[in-house]
Amino acid sequence: MIRIFLKLAVSLSILALLFWLTDAQTVMTRLRGLDLRWFGLGLISLTMITFLMALRWQMVAQRVGIALYYGQAVREYYIAQLVNMVLPGGVAGDVGRALRIRRDGDLTRAAQSVAAERLVGQCLLFGIMGAGFAAALLIAGGPEWPVWAWLGPLVLSIIGAAVVMVSRGDHATARFCALIVQCLKDWRILGVSILIALLLIGSLYCATRATGTVMPAAGWFTVLPLVLSSMVIPLSIGGWGWREGAAAAVFPVIGASASAGVAMGIAYGAMLTIAALPAIAFLPGLRERQTDDDTTFTKSKI
């Protein structure tokens, strides 16, 4: 309980600080003038992402020997997203979906399927961000990035190289890293993951346009992936605070105001929450399905 209040306090404190440091009136004006066409397009994009993520999870689960039906994957992904939005840390929903599919395989493999699917997605997003920064470095006349902005891609490159090296071992961590590498080599998983990453960037761009900011192309694969990456910081609820803070920090690089970044982050948070609401339709039958699963599992043990 203390951890929940701590992470809630962190999110609210960062948001309060941002409203104090930026022009709060400008932020509210942008939110009141929200362009519902762009907002709706972002919701469509996030819905497509959910269905594609469920497909990717199904393919990853098959690699660890779990027979996961697509409809089940969609249902579990929606529930996980909603839980991740309302509980701190952003992983409680993923833990839940791993526990609920353990009837189709042991808990270790179920957890591996969930973790590997999430990490594969992060790898592709980070890869696109790295390519964007490489292009920014090579193409003259682009935005002048501060030195600290290059630390993210550099650290991620080091982590990626470490994963490849570790995957050559013969212990549990090595086998999990090898699973990640194998998934990235699978053209089906890779293709779906690239599409998901592009749609994620596109959904955030929709939130940017919805709040009145026209972002130059130079920011599509640098600024937007950086903002998305900030949401994986576990010390928050639903990414609130860190997302808006990252946007406020990097928006001035491409000629937009920090206030515009905060408004975009808040709009995107609302967009994510609305996109996760269909999970409510799955909740009434969740307990009944779990009871049936438990009964089936118990009988299979007798």
Secondary structure, DSSP 8 states (H G I E B T S, - for coil): -HHHHHHHHHHHHHHHHHHHHTTHHHHHHHHHT--HHHHHHHHHHHHHHHHHHHHHHHHHHHHTT----HHHHHHHHHHHHHHHHHSBTS-HHHHHHHHHTGGGS-HHHHHHHHHHHHHHHHHHHHHHHHHHHHHHHHSTTS----GGGGHHHHHHHHHHHHHHHHTTSSSHHHHHHHHHHHHHH-HHHHHHHHHHHHHHHHHHHHHHHHTT----GGGTTTHHHHHHHHTT-SSSBTTTTHHHHHHHHHGGGGT--HHHHHHHHHHHHHHHHHHHGGGGGGSTTHHHHHHHHHHHHHHHH-
